[in-house]
Amino acid sequence: MDEKRSEEEWFQAEELYYISLSIAKSMLKKGIIDEEVLAIIDKKLLEKYRPASGMLLWSDSGSEKVAD
């Protein structure tokens, strides 16, 4: 975890990550993107927002989800 973030900043990062991921999942359901693109988007969102709970879902390699 980035110790320089305030509690409010952590919450905002979580919120923005999950909102963005929800939009991407909606696009998947509509057939706009496929699973491969969703995985890329998810990885980019994790890199951008670095949400505490979202980071727990990725393996040490950072390239494979452990849970959904």
Secondary structure as UniProt FT lines:
FT   TURN            3..4
FT   HELIX           7..29
FT   TURN            30..31
FT   HELIX           35..49
FT   HELIX           52..56
FT   TURN            60..61
//
